[in-house]
Amino acid sequence: MEYIKVEGLDKPISRLMKGSDYFYHDSYEKAAANLDAFLAIGGNSIDSAHIYCGGQSEEVIGRYMQERGNRDQLVILTKGAHHDQNGPRVSEKDIRHDLTKSLERLQTDFIDLYALHRDDPNVPAGEVIEILNEYVTSGVVGAIGVSNWTWKRIQEANEYAAAHQLRGFTFSSPNLSLAKANEPFWTGCVSADEETCAWHEKEQFPLFSWSSQARGFFTGRFSPEVRDNADLVRVFYSDENWERLDRAKQLADSKNVTAIQIALAYVLNQPFPTCALIGAQSAEELRSCDEGSLIHLTKDELDWLDLTTEKLTKI
């Protein structure tokens, strides 16, 4: 397992981050077994959120840490301030509510990585920094970051932080995958485009990718004729993405791996620090992710996969 460092947190962070948006009380044993297996391969970072599974995701993680007595071994990323039926919730009141509830569910007094799940462009970025710095100063939160914020808003927030001697955002969690999104998955979601990736490279700013393997697009289960998954069709079906899939298969054959492992390697071989959120729920899926995380891709291979150069006409 490989690891990265994020400013504000002393612990190393495994580049594979275990997704938990299927952790329910009635399937606790499955979640605990999945976490045990993840730790066994060297993983230590777990992704959750205030809204996941109606709160059960955080509660299951809290129970697991209490039963195993391994809180200090883990890096917990959780998120708050997701919008509700009434609209955006990026306010001091809502952040305080969600963070307090997350601490209670997780049965901990410290969250390693805390992110705002959505943005509200009507709230000044500096105001958000002021709110979150209260929790950094009090020792409740280690590093602060965002999910589904644009790079311009992150830069605005960090410029304010620098000017006021405050802690800025030190990680971002948008979607980044070899398959490029035609439109957002859900309202307010952000996918890392070419401009976003260029900013991350320039700043060497860590990115934690959700849907890092494009929700199964590269598994081989999908083709232009298979249209039973409406969300996948809407977000990922395009001529360019079918070409990317074909190239991933070609490169996979040359390396004796699978196309979905190449898709994971694409995320983890970017020219800036990255982690990939994975949804592995079986030993086979976890093994695939573990092996895929160790595949090295050259810049030419990355460019060829992404259709940005024709330097390589054959792999």
TORSESE-761249 format. One record per residue (C-alpha): x, y, z; residue in one letter; residue number from 1. Coordinates in steps of 0.2 Angstrom, whole numbers, plus 2048, in hexadecimal, padded with zeros to 3 digits. Example, Ala and Ser with C-alpha at 12.3 -4.5 7.8 and 13.67 -1.06 7.14 Angstrom:
<nodes>
<node xx="83E" yy="7EA" zz="827" residu="A" num="1"/>
<node xx="844" yy="7FB" zz="824" residu="S" num="2"/>
</nodes>
This chain:
<nodes>
<node xx="800" yy="800" zz="800" residu="M" num="1"/>
<node xx="806" yy="811" zz="7FC" residu="E" num="2"/>
<node xx="802" yy="821" zz="806" residu="Y" num="3"/>
<node xx="802" yy="834" zz="805" residu="I" num="4"/>
<node xx="803" yy="842" zz="811" residu="K" num="5"/>
<node xx="7F7" yy="850" zz="813" residu="V" num="6"/>
<node xx="7FB" yy="860" zz="81C" residu="E" num="7"/>
<node xx="7F2" yy="861" zz="82D" residu="G" num="8"/>
<node xx="7F3" yy="84E" zz="831" residu="L" num="9"/>
<node xx="803" yy="845" zz="837" residu="D" num="10"/>
<node xx="7FC" yy="833" zz="832" residu="K" num="11"/>
<node xx="800" yy="82D" zz="821" residu="P" num="12"/>
<node xx="7F1" yy="82A" zz="816" residu="I" num="13"/>
<node xx="7EF" yy="81A" zz="80C" residu="S" num="14"/>
<node xx="7EC" yy="81E" zz="7FA" residu="R" num="15"/>
<node xx="7DD" yy="812" zz="7F9" residu="L" num="16"/>
<node xx="7CF" yy="819" zz="804" residu="M" num="17"/>
<node xx="7C2" yy="80D" zz="809" residu="K" num="18"/>
<node xx="7B0" yy="813" zz="804" residu="G" num="19"/>
<node xx="7A3" yy="810" zz="811" residu="S" num="20"/>
<node xx="793" yy="815" zz="809" residu="D" num="21"/>
<node xx="78C" yy="804" zz="80B" residu="Y" num="22"/>
<node xx="78F" yy="802" zz="81E" residu="F" num="23"/>
<node xx="77F" yy="7FE" zz="827" residu="Y" num="24"/>
<node xx="77B" yy="7F6" zz="838" residu="H" num="25"/>
<node xx="772" yy="7E7" zz="831" residu="D" num="26"/>
<node xx="782" yy="7E3" zz="827" residu="S" num="27"/>
<node xx="78F" yy="7E8" zz="834" residu="Y" num="28"/>
<node xx="799" yy="7D7" zz="833" residu="E" num="29"/>
<node xx="79B" yy="7DA" zz="820" residu="K" num="30"/>
<node xx="7A2" yy="7EC" zz="823" residu="A" num="31"/>
<node xx="7AD" yy="7E6" zz="831" residu="A" num="32"/>
<node xx="7B4" yy="7D8" zz="826" residu="A" num="33"/>
<node xx="7B7" yy="7E4" zz="818" residu="N" num="34"/>
<node xx="7C0" yy="7F0" zz="823" residu="L" num="35"/>
<node xx="7CB" yy="7E2" zz="82B" residu="D" num="36"/>
<node xx="7D0" yy="7DD" zz="819" residu="A" num="37"/>
<node xx="7D4" yy="7EF" zz="814" residu="F" num="38"/>
<node xx="7DF" yy="7F1" zz="823" residu="L" num="39"/>
<node xx="7E8" yy="7E0" zz="820" residu="A" num="40"/>
<node xx="7EE" yy="7E7" zz="80F" residu="I" num="41"/>
<node xx="7F4" yy="7F7" zz="817" residu="G" num="42"/>
<node xx="7E5" yy="802" zz="815" residu="G" num="43"/>
<node xx="7E2" yy="80F" zz="823" residu="N" num="44"/>
<node xx="7D6" yy="81C" zz="81B" residu="S" num="45"/>
<node xx="7C3" yy="81B" zz="81C" residu="I" num="46"/>
<node xx="7B7" yy="827" zz="813" residu="D" num="47"/>
<node xx="7A6" yy="82B" zz="81A" residu="S" num="48"/>
<node xx="79A" yy="839" zz="81B" residu="A" num="49"/>
<node xx="78C" yy="840" zz="827" residu="H" num="50"/>
<node xx="77F" yy="83B" zz="81A" residu="I" num="51"/>
<node xx="786" yy="829" zz="815" residu="Y" num="52"/>
<node xx="779" yy="81C" zz="819" residu="C" num="53"/>
<node xx="76F" yy="828" zz="823" residu="G" num="54"/>
<node xx="77D" yy="829" zz="830" residu="G" num="55"/>
<node xx="77F" yy="817" zz="832" residu="Q" num="56"/>
<node xx="790" yy="817" zz="828" residu="S" num="57"/>
<node xx="798" yy="822" zz="836" residu="E" num="58"/>
<node xx="790" yy="818" zz="843" residu="E" num="59"/>
<node xx="796" yy="807" zz="83C" residu="V" num="60"/>
<node xx="7A8" yy="80E" zz="83B" residu="I" num="61"/>
<node xx="7A7" yy="814" zz="84D" residu="G" num="62"/>
<node xx="7A1" yy="803" zz="853" residu="R" num="63"/>
<node xx="7AF" yy="7FB" zz="849" residu="Y" num="64"/>
<node xx="7BC" yy="806" zz="851" residu="M" num="65"/>
<node xx="7B6" yy="803" zz="862" residu="Q" num="66"/>
<node xx="7B5" yy="7F0" zz="860" residu="E" num="67"/>
<node xx="7C6" yy="7EF" zz="858" residu="R" num="68"/>
<node xx="7CE" yy="7FC" zz="863" residu="G" num="69"/>
<node xx="7D7" yy="803" zz="853" residu="N" num="70"/>
<node xx="7D2" yy="815" zz="852" residu="R" num="71"/>
<node xx="7E4" yy="81B" zz="852" residu="D" num="72"/>
<node xx="7E8" yy="810" zz="843" residu="Q" num="73"/>
<node xx="7DB" yy="818" zz="838" residu="L" num="74"/>
<node xx="7D9" yy="828" zz="82E" residu="V" num="75"/>
<node xx="7C7" yy="82D" zz="82E" residu="I" num="76"/>
<node xx="7C1" yy="838" zz="820" residu="L" num="77"/>
<node xx="7AF" yy="83E" zz="823" residu="T" num="78"/>
<node xx="7A5" yy="84C" zz="81B" residu="K" num="79"/>
<node xx="797" yy="858" zz="820" residu="G" num="80"/>
<node xx="78D" yy="867" zz="81A" residu="A" num="81"/>
<node xx="784" yy="85D" zz="80C" residu="H" num="82"/>
<node xx="775" yy="866" zz="805" residu="H" num="83"/>
<node xx="763" yy="860" zz="80A" residu="D" num="84"/>
<node xx="752" yy="862" zz="802" residu="Q" num="85"/>
<node xx="753" yy="875" zz="807" residu="N" num="86"/>
<node xx="763" yy="878" zz="7FE" residu="G" num="87"/>
<node xx="775" yy="87B" zz="803" residu="P" num="88"/>
<node xx="77B" yy="879" zz="815" residu="R" num="89"/>
<node xx="78C" yy="881" zz="815" residu="V" num="90"/>
<node xx="78A" yy="88B" zz="825" residu="S" num="91"/>
<node xx="791" yy="88C" zz="837" residu="E" num="92"/>
<node xx="782" yy="884" zz="83E" residu="K" num="93"/>
<node xx="781" yy="876" zz="832" residu="D" num="94"/>
<node xx="793" yy="872" zz="832" residu="I" num="95"/>
<node xx="793" yy="872" zz="845" residu="R" num="96"/>
<node xx="784" yy="866" zz="845" residu="H" num="97"/>
<node xx="78B" yy="85A" zz="839" residu="D" num="98"/>
<node xx="79C" yy="85A" zz="840" residu="L" num="99"/>
<node xx="796" yy="857" zz="852" residu="T" num="100"/>
<node xx="78A" yy="849" zz="84C" residu="K" num="101"/>
<node xx="799" yy="841" zz="842" residu="S" num="102"/>
<node xx="7A4" yy="841" zz="852" residu="L" num="103"/>
<node xx="796" yy="839" zz="85C" residu="E" num="104"/>
<node xx="792" yy="82B" zz="84F" residu="R" num="105"/>
<node xx="7A5" yy="827" zz="84D" residu="L" num="106"/>
<node xx="7A7" yy="827" zz="860" residu="Q" num="107"/>
<node xx="7B7" yy="831" zz="85E" residu="T" num="108"/>
<node xx="7BD" yy="843" zz="863" residu="D" num="109"/>
<node xx="7C7" yy="845" zz="854" residu="F" num="110"/>
<node xx="7C4" yy="845" zz="841" residu="I" num="111"/>
<node xx="7D4" yy="843" zz="837" residu="D" num="112"/>
<node xx="7CE" yy="84A" zz="827" residu="L" num="113"/>
<node xx="7BE" yy="855" zz="826" residu="Y" num="114"/>
<node xx="7B6" yy="85B" zz="816" residu="A" num="115"/>
<node xx="7A7" yy="865" zz="811" residu="L" num="116"/>
<node xx="79D" yy="85A" zz="806" residu="H" num="117"/>
<node xx="796" yy="867" zz="7FB" residu="R" num="118"/>
<node xx="799" yy="879" zz="7F7" residu="D" num="119"/>
<node xx="78E" yy="889" zz="7F8" residu="D" num="120"/>
<node xx="795" yy="896" zz="7ED" residu="P" num="121"/>
<node xx="78B" yy="8A3" zz="7F6" residu="N" num="122"/>
<node xx="795" yy="8A1" zz="806" residu="V" num="123"/>
<node xx="7A6" yy="8AA" zz="805" residu="P" num="124"/>
<node xx="7B4" yy="89E" zz="805" residu="A" num="125"/>
<node xx="7BD" yy="8A7" zz="813" residu="G" num="126"/>
<node xx="7AE" yy="8A5" zz="81E" residu="E" num="127"/>
<node xx="7AE" yy="892" zz="81C" residu="V" num="128"/>
<node xx="7C1" yy="892" zz="821" residu="I" num="129"/>
<node xx="7BD" yy="89C" zz="830" residu="E" num="130"/>
<node xx="7B0" yy="890" zz="836" residu="I" num="131"/>
<node xx="7BB" yy="880" zz="833" residu="L" num="132"/>
<node xx="7CA" yy="888" zz="83B" residu="N" num="133"/>
<node xx="7C1" yy="888" zz="84C" residu="E" num="134"/>
<node xx="7C1" yy="875" zz="84B" residu="Y" num="135"/>
<node xx="7D3" yy="874" zz="846" residu="V" num="136"/>
<node xx="7D8" yy="87F" zz="854" residu="T" num="137"/>
<node xx="7CE" yy="875" zz="861" residu="S" num="138"/>
<node xx="7D6" yy="865" zz="85B" residu="G" num="139"/>
<node xx="7C6" yy="85D" zz="855" residu="V" num="140"/>
<node xx="7CC" yy="85C" zz="843" residu="V" num="141"/>
<node xx="7DC" yy="859" zz="83B" residu="G" num="142"/>
<node xx="7DC" yy="85E" zz="829" residu="A" num="143"/>
<node xx="7CE" yy="867" zz="821" residu="I" num="144"/>
<node xx="7C9" yy="865" zz="80F" residu="G" num="145"/>
<node xx="7BA" yy="865" zz="803" residu="V" num="146"/>
<node xx="7B0" yy="859" zz="7F8" residu="S" num="147"/>
<node xx="7A8" yy="860" zz="7E8" residu="N" num="148"/>
<node xx="7B0" yy="871" zz="7E8" residu="W" num="149"/>
<node xx="7B8" yy="879" zz="7D9" residu="T" num="150"/>
<node xx="7CA" yy="87C" zz="7D9" residu="W" num="151"/>
<node xx="7C7" yy="88F" zz="7D8" residu="K" num="152"/>
<node xx="7BC" yy="88F" zz="7E8" residu="R" num="153"/>
<node xx="7CA" yy="885" zz="7F1" residu="I" num="154"/>
<node xx="7D7" yy="891" zz="7EB" residu="Q" num="155"/>
<node xx="7CC" yy="8A0" zz="7F1" residu="E" num="156"/>
<node xx="7CB" yy="898" zz="802" residu="A" num="157"/>
<node xx="7DD" yy="894" zz="803" residu="N" num="158"/>
<node xx="7E2" yy="8A6" zz="7FE" residu="E" num="159"/>
<node xx="7D7" yy="8AC" zz="80C" residu="Y" num="160"/>
<node xx="7DF" yy="8A0" zz="819" residu="A" num="161"/>
<node xx="7F0" yy="8A5" zz="814" residu="A" num="162"/>
<node xx="7EC" yy="8B7" zz="816" residu="A" num="163"/>
<node xx="7E5" yy="8B5" zz="827" residu="H" num="164"/>
<node xx="7F1" yy="8A8" zz="82E" residu="Q" num="165"/>
<node xx="7E4" yy="89A" zz="82E" residu="L" num="166"/>
<node xx="7E4" yy="888" zz="829" residu="R" num="167"/>
<node xx="7DF" yy="886" zz="817" residu="G" num="168"/>
<node xx="7D7" yy="877" zz="80E" residu="F" num="169"/>
<node xx="7E4" yy="869" zz="80B" residu="T" num="170"/>
<node xx="7DB" yy="85D" zz="801" residu="F" num="171"/>
<node xx="7CC" yy="85C" zz="7F5" residu="S" num="172"/>
<node xx="7C1" yy="84D" zz="7F0" residu="S" num="173"/>
<node xx="7B8" yy="84F" zz="7DF" residu="P" num="174"/>
<node xx="7B5" yy="841" zz="7D3" residu="N" num="175"/>
<node xx="7C5" yy="83C" zz="7C8" residu="L" num="176"/>
<node xx="7C5" yy="82D" zz="7BD" residu="S" num="177"/>
<node xx="7CB" yy="828" zz="7AC" residu="L" num="178"/>
<node xx="7B9" yy="829" zz="7A6" residu="A" num="179"/>
<node xx="7B4" yy="83B" zz="7A5" residu="K" num="180"/>
<node xx="7A3" yy="840" zz="7AB" residu="A" num="181"/>
<node xx="796" yy="847" zz="79F" residu="N" num="182"/>
<node xx="78D" yy="850" zz="7AD" residu="E" num="183"/>
<node xx="78D" yy="850" zz="7C0" residu="P" num="184"/>
<node xx="788" yy="840" zz="7C9" residu="F" num="185"/>
<node xx="77D" yy="84A" zz="7D4" residu="W" num="186"/>
<node xx="779" yy="85D" zz="7D7" residu="T" num="187"/>
<node xx="789" yy="866" zz="7DD" residu="G" num="188"/>
<node xx="795" yy="858" zz="7D9" residu="C" num="189"/>
<node xx="7A6" yy="85C" zz="7D1" residu="V" num="190"/>
<node xx="7B0" yy="852" zz="7C5" residu="S" num="191"/>
<node xx="7C3" yy="856" zz="7C3" residu="A" num="192"/>
<node xx="7C5" yy="85D" zz="7B1" residu="D" num="193"/>
<node xx="7D5" yy="861" zz="7A8" residu="E" num="194"/>
<node xx="7D6" yy="873" zz="7B0" residu="E" num="195"/>
<node xx="7D3" yy="86B" zz="7C2" residu="T" num="196"/>
<node xx="7E1" yy="85E" zz="7C0" residu="C" num="197"/>
<node xx="7ED" yy="86C" zz="7B9" residu="A" num="198"/>
<node xx="7E9" yy="876" zz="7C9" residu="W" num="199"/>
<node xx="7EC" yy="867" zz="7D4" residu="H" num="200"/>
<node xx="7FD" yy="863" zz="7CB" residu="E" num="201"/>
<node xx="802" yy="875" zz="7CD" residu="K" num="202"/>
<node xx="7FE" yy="876" zz="7DF" residu="E" num="203"/>
<node xx="802" yy="863" zz="7E3" residu="Q" num="204"/>
<node xx="7F1" yy="863" zz="7EC" residu="F" num="205"/>
<node xx="7EB" yy="852" zz="7F2" residu="P" num="206"/>
<node xx="7DC" yy="84B" zz="7E9" residu="L" num="207"/>
<node xx="7D1" yy="83D" zz="7F0" residu="F" num="208"/>
<node xx="7C7" yy="837" zz="7E2" residu="S" num="209"/>
<node xx="7B5" yy="830" zz="7E4" residu="W" num="210"/>
<node xx="7AE" yy="824" zz="7D7" residu="S" num="211"/>
<node xx="7C1" yy="822" zz="7D2" residu="S" num="212"/>
<node xx="7BD" yy="813" zz="7C8" residu="Q" num="213"/>
<node xx="7AE" yy="81B" zz="7BF" residu="A" num="214"/>
<node xx="7A1" yy="811" zz="7C8" residu="R" num="215"/>
<node xx="7A5" yy="801" zz="7BF" residu="G" num="216"/>
<node xx="7A7" yy="808" zz="7AE" residu="F" num="217"/>
<node xx="7B7" yy="7FE" zz="7AB" residu="F" num="218"/>
<node xx="7B1" yy="7ED" zz="7B2" residu="T" num="219"/>
<node xx="7AC" yy="7E7" zz="7A1" residu="G" num="220"/>
<node xx="79A" yy="7E6" zz="7A5" residu="R" num="221"/>
<node xx="795" yy="7F5" zz="79B" residu="F" num="222"/>
<node xx="795" yy="7F9" zz="788" residu="S" num="223"/>
<node xx="78C" yy="806" zz="77E" residu="P" num="224"/>
<node xx="77D" yy="7F9" zz="77C" residu="E" num="225"/>
<node xx="77C" yy="7F5" zz="78E" residu="V" num="226"/>
<node xx="771" yy="804" zz="795" residu="R" num="227"/>
<node xx="769" yy="7FD" zz="7A5" residu="D" num="228"/>
<node xx="772" yy="808" zz="7B0" residu="N" num="229"/>
<node xx="76B" yy="819" zz="7AD" residu="A" num="230"/>
<node xx="777" yy="823" zz="7B8" residu="D" num="231"/>
<node xx="786" yy="81B" zz="7AF" residu="L" num="232"/>
<node xx="77F" yy="81F" zz="79E" residu="V" num="233"/>
<node xx="77B" yy="831" zz="7A3" residu="R" num="234"/>
<node xx="78C" yy="834" zz="7AB" residu="V" num="235"/>
<node xx="799" yy="829" zz="7A1" residu="F" num="236"/>
<node xx="792" yy="823" zz="791" residu="Y" num="237"/>
<node xx="79B" yy="82C" zz="783" residu="S" num="238"/>
<node xx="7A6" yy="828" zz="774" residu="D" num="239"/>
<node xx="7B5" yy="82F" zz="77C" residu="E" num="240"/>
<node xx="7B3" yy="824" zz="78C" residu="N" num="241"/>
<node xx="7B0" yy="814" zz="781" residu="W" num="242"/>
<node xx="7C1" yy="818" zz="779" residu="E" num="243"/>
<node xx="7C9" yy="81A" zz="78A" residu="R" num="244"/>
<node xx="7C1" yy="80A" zz="790" residu="L" num="245"/>
<node xx="7C8" yy="801" zz="780" residu="D" num="246"/>
<node xx="7DA" yy="809" zz="783" residu="R" num="247"/>
<node xx="7D9" yy="803" zz="796" residu="A" num="248"/>
<node xx="7D6" yy="7F2" zz="790" residu="K" num="249"/>
<node xx="7E4" yy="7F2" zz="784" residu="Q" num="250"/>
<node xx="7F0" yy="7F9" zz="791" residu="L" num="251"/>
<node xx="7EA" yy="7EC" zz="79D" residu="A" num="252"/>
<node xx="7ED" yy="7DE" zz="791" residu="D" num="253"/>
<node xx="7FF" yy="7E4" zz="78F" residu="S" num="254"/>
<node xx="802" yy="7E5" zz="7A2" residu="K" num="255"/>
<node xx="7F8" yy="7D5" zz="7A6" residu="N" num="256"/>
<node xx="7EC" yy="7DE" zz="7B1" residu="V" num="257"/>
<node xx="7D9" yy="7E3" zz="7AF" residu="T" num="258"/>
<node xx="7D2" yy="7F3" zz="7A8" residu="A" num="259"/>
<node xx="7CA" yy="7F8" zz="7B8" residu="I" num="260"/>
<node xx="7DB" yy="7F7" zz="7C0" residu="Q" num="261"/>
<node xx="7E2" yy="802" zz="7B3" residu="I" num="262"/>
<node xx="7D4" yy="80E" zz="7B6" residu="A" num="263"/>
<node xx="7D9" yy="80E" zz="7C9" residu="L" num="264"/>
<node xx="7EB" yy="810" zz="7C4" residu="A" num="265"/>
<node xx="7E7" yy="81F" zz="7B9" residu="Y" num="266"/>
<node xx="7E0" yy="829" zz="7C9" residu="V" num="267"/>
<node xx="7EF" yy="824" zz="7D4" residu="L" num="268"/>
<node xx="7FC" yy="828" zz="7C7" residu="N" num="269"/>
<node xx="7F8" yy="83B" zz="7C5" residu="Q" num="270"/>
<node xx="806" yy="848" zz="7C6" residu="P" num="271"/>
<node xx="7FF" yy="84D" zz="7D7" residu="F" num="272"/>
<node xx="7FB" yy="844" zz="7E7" residu="P" num="273"/>
<node xx="7EB" yy="839" zz="7E6" residu="T" num="274"/>
<node xx="7E1" yy="82D" zz="7EF" residu="C" num="275"/>
<node xx="7D3" yy="822" zz="7E8" residu="A" num="276"/>
<node xx="7C3" yy="81E" zz="7F1" residu="L" num="277"/>
<node xx="7BE" yy="80C" zz="7EE" residu="I" num="278"/>
<node xx="7AE" yy="803" zz="7F1" residu="G" num="279"/>
<node xx="7B6" yy="7F1" zz="7F2" residu="A" num="280"/>
<node xx="7AA" yy="7E6" zz="7FB" residu="Q" num="281"/>
<node xx="7B2" yy="7D5" zz="7F8" residu="S" num="282"/>
<node xx="7C3" yy="7CD" zz="7F9" residu="A" num="283"/>
<node xx="7C4" yy="7CC" zz="7E6" residu="E" num="284"/>
<node xx="7C0" yy="7DF" zz="7E4" residu="E" num="285"/>
<node xx="7CC" yy="7E4" zz="7F2" residu="L" num="286"/>
<node xx="7DA" yy="7D9" zz="7EA" residu="R" num="287"/>
<node xx="7D7" yy="7E2" zz="7D9" residu="S" num="288"/>
<node xx="7D8" yy="7F3" zz="7E1" residu="C" num="289"/>
<node xx="7E8" yy="7EF" zz="7EB" residu="D" num="290"/>
<node xx="7F0" yy="7E8" zz="7DB" residu="E" num="291"/>
<node xx="7EA" yy="7F7" zz="7D1" residu="G" num="292"/>
<node xx="7F1" yy="803" zz="7DD" residu="S" num="293"/>
<node xx="802" yy="7FD" zz="7DA" residu="L" num="294"/>
<node xx="802" yy="7FF" zz="7C7" residu="I" num="295"/>
<node xx="80E" yy="80C" zz="7C0" residu="H" num="296"/>
<node xx="808" yy="816" zz="7B1" residu="L" num="297"/>
<node xx="814" yy="822" zz="7A7" residu="T" num="298"/>
<node xx="80E" yy="833" zz="7A2" residu="K" num="299"/>
<node xx="80D" yy="82D" zz="790" residu="D" num="300"/>
<node xx="802" yy="81F" zz="795" residu="E" num="301"/>
<node xx="7F7" yy="82A" zz="79F" residu="L" num="302"/>
<node xx="7F5" yy="836" zz="791" residu="D" num="303"/>
<node xx="7F2" yy="828" zz="785" residu="W" num="304"/>
<node xx="7E4" yy="821" zz="790" residu="L" num="305"/>
<node xx="7DC" yy="833" zz="792" residu="D" num="306"/>
<node xx="7DC" yy="836" zz="77F" residu="L" num="307"/>
<node xx="7E7" yy="846" zz="782" residu="T" num="308"/>
<node xx="7F5" yy="840" zz="776" residu="T" num="309"/>
<node xx="7F8" yy="835" zz="768" residu="E" num="310"/>
<node xx="80A" yy="832" zz="76C" residu="K" num="311"/>
<node xx="806" yy="820" zz="76F" residu="L" num="312"/>
<node xx="7FD" yy="818" zz="761" residu="T" num="313"/>
<node xx="7FF" yy="806" zz="768" residu="K" num="314"/>
<node xx="802" yy="7FF" zz="779" residu="I" num="315"/>
</nodes>
